[in-house]
Amino acid sequence: MGVGHLGRHHARILSQMPEVDLVGVFDSNVSRAEEVAAFTRSRVFSDIDSIAQEIDAVTVAVPTEFHAEVALPFLRAGISVLVEKPISKSVEEADSLIESAKLSSATLAVGHTERYNPAVEMAQQLISEPRFIEVHRLAPFAPRSTDVDVIFDLMVHDIDVLLSIVTGEPVSIEAVGIPVLTDRADIANVRLRFDTGCIVNLTASRISREKVRKFRVFQSESYISVDYSAQDVEAWRVRQGRSGEPIIVGGKVEVKRAEPLQKEIADFVRASKTGTRPRVDGEDGRRALLLAKRIASVIDTS
């Protein structure tokens, strides 16, 4: 459902999976749907109501404001849904999606793709009790996502990863956002304090000349650096030298690189077939959306 910038990659990956039969695609732009259908050797659906008769699962990659409208009928029919991030435009809609999935026993997964990034998966094994986390996500301007601000466009990726590695709850939020090319915040900086004492500093920009996606974690006697794009991880630790003096050891950690979106969709297919929990489910999507909403509510754009 939706084969724009991201949805066409969903279709590409699904069409290449031997355990999946990609029945078809739907998009409000019929010519775009026809192009993707031809490439994936599937067909174009023009009537949404008829789709449910032929499928077991669906991925939803339409604009955020339509997530709940598109996904709810499928969930109510017991059809598994992978909905792109953020889960919906409101927490109330997220609750409706979660409740519908529970009532019909359908799988509900949310497309926070960075959770499937091999570099993030490796870093999670090395992180124990983070004290300070610094995140930078910078991207060149792309007019396709200007219906939301940079918090929901880009930063929500890091919010989800953050909530998967920091225990406890955020107890204070400071945020500033600046509209530059749109009437919404295009660049934002957020400082979070968790009840565990962990401090997080997040910066997101969609008006950068370069593409940067990195985060650094500082914890007792160790430091972990992650480059999302390169899928690189570095880990450094303080150890005692032969003479008792502290020394720093470490370096790059081996990461088996893979396409995060492919891993995400494979996890969704597995969960749909087995009835088990996907790695990022509706509750995870709701939690990330709720924190993004809290940040947006205090952000100062003056």
Summary of the structure (lengths in Angstrom):
residues: 302
radius of gyration: 20.3
end to end distance: 37.7
largest distance: 74.6
contacts: 987
relative contact order: 0.16
helix: 38%
strand: 27%
